[in-house]
């Protein structure tokens, strides 16, 4: 791990145990709202090659953890070299991606690696063990995160900490995901950030 604390999965784990709601940031307006909230962990889901370092700096200067979904950053291809660029030029704590090779590259670069997995049917569920083995992520984000039964299955089948993301819009859905075994939930719904 990097000496300045970037990429420290234990820090993220401790933050999520203390505050299991992650602010998923989709634009400048939601970033401003999230910075005013009590949320400690931010998933940055927007930006460009030109402005992403500044977005990360704003989050870090507020004392928050910043994890970037590299698949959503315009002008950056989600490949190993882009991960190395993030690690060397920004203060990003970690990378989110749907690509297991990019997760592996993030961890190799000293960043937290979060595997995003879209579980839309039993086939995608059965492919998850192979995906996790390829990338060896620190955490897995399961989308959609509003299906507690699937979270229970995952908790029983895998040891990787689970983040439930996508379509979590109400406190009861947050509670259901956490009770089912998710470590945390990620949501862009600002009402949930305030709960």
N, C-alpha and C positions, 0 to 999 in steps of 0.2 A: 504494500500500500504506500501511497505517497505520504511524505512526512507532514504535509499541511492538512492531512485528514481527508482529502478528496478521496472518494471511492471507498470509504470505510463502511462496509456492510453492517458492522456491529453498531455504528452510530445510527444508521438508518433503522435498524431493528429496534434500538432503544427509543428512537423518536416515534416510531409507529406503535410501539407498545404503550407509550405515554399519550399519543394522539393518533388514533387509527383512521382519521379522515385526511385524505390527500387531496389537495386542490389541483385539479387538472385545468391548466391554463390554455385557452384557445385563441386569445387575442389580447390586445393592449388593454381593453376595458376590463376583462376578467383578471388580468395581471394586477391592475390597480386595486381592484376589489379584494383580491387574495392577499395583497400586501397589507391591507387594512384589517384582515382577518387574523384569527389566532392560529391558523394552520401553520404547521412547522415544516411540512414536506410538500414540494411543488413538482408536478409533472408538467413540463413545458411542451405543449403540443403545437407550437407555431413558431415562425421566425424564418429568417433567411441567413445565408452565409454572411451577409453584411451586418445584420443586427443581433445575431444570437448571442455573441459574447456580451453585449451590453444588456440583453435581457437577463442572462445568467448573473451578471454583476449586480443588477438591481435586486434579484432574489437573495444572493449571497450577502450583500450589504445590509439586508434586512435581518440577517442572522438565520436564514432558512436553508434547507437542503434543496438543491436544484438538480433534477434529473430530466434529461432532454430526450424526447422521442425523435431519434435521428431520422426515422422514416418520414417525418413530417416537415423537416427543415428544407426550404427551397434553396436550390443551388448546391446542395450537398448530397452526394450519393452515399447510401448506407453501405459502405465497404470498410475494410480494415484501415485504410489510409485516412478516411474521414474520422474514424474513432481516434486514431493517433493525433489528428489535428485538434479534436476536442480536448483530449488529455493535455496537450502541450500549450494550447492557446487560450483555453477558457478555464474557469474555475468550476466547471461542471462536476457534480458528485458522481453522476452515473448516466447510463444510456438505457433507454427503453427501445426495443425493436421487436419485430416479428421474425427476425432472421437469426437463427442460432449461431451462425458463424460470426455475426456482428456482436452477439452477446459474449462469445468467447474472446473476441478481439478487445472488447471493453474491459473485461477482467484482466486480460494480459497487459493492458495499458494502465492498470491500477484504478480503474473506475468500477463502480457497482454495475453489474449487468442484470437487467430485468427482461425476461422473455415475455413478450405479449403473445397470448394464444387465444384465438377465436374458436370457441367450442360451439359449433353450430349443429353438430350431429354426433352419433356414436363413432363414426369414422375419425373425425378430428380428435375425439377423446382418446381413441386407441392409438393415435399417432403421437400423442403428447409425450409418452415415455422416451421415444426416440429423439424427439425435439429437445427435451431436457438433457438427455445424455450428450447430444451434440454440443450444446452451448454451455452446459454446466452453470446455469444462472444462479445468482444469489437469491433472486426472488422470481416468481412467476405471476404475471397479471393475467387473470382469466376474464375474458369478455364474452358475452355480457355477464356482469357480476350480480345480477338480480335473481340467480337460480340457486338457492341454498342447497338443494338436494345434490347438485353437481359439486358444489364446494365440499360437502360432506364426503362424497366419493373421492375427491382429490386428496383431501386431508388423510383419508384412510390409505390411499394408494401411493402417495409421494411425501417426501420429507421437506421439499423446497417450500419455504414460506409463501403463502397465497395472498395475493392482493386481488380483490374483486373490483372490476372496473366496467364502466359502461352501463347505462340505464339504471343506475342507482340514484333515485331522485327523492326518496322520502326517508325519514328517520327509521321507520319500521323496516325498510329494505336494508339500511345500514345495520340495524340490530340483527336482522335475520342472517345476513352474510357473516357477521362477527360470531354469532351463536353457532353457525354451521362450521366454523373453523377457519375463516379468513383472518389473517393478521390485521388487515386494513382494507379500506375501500378507497377507490379513486373516483372522484366525480367532478364534473364541471358545473354542477347545479349549486349556485351560490347560496340557496336557502339551506342546503345541507352543510355548507361551510360554517354557517352561523349557529348550528345546533350544538 
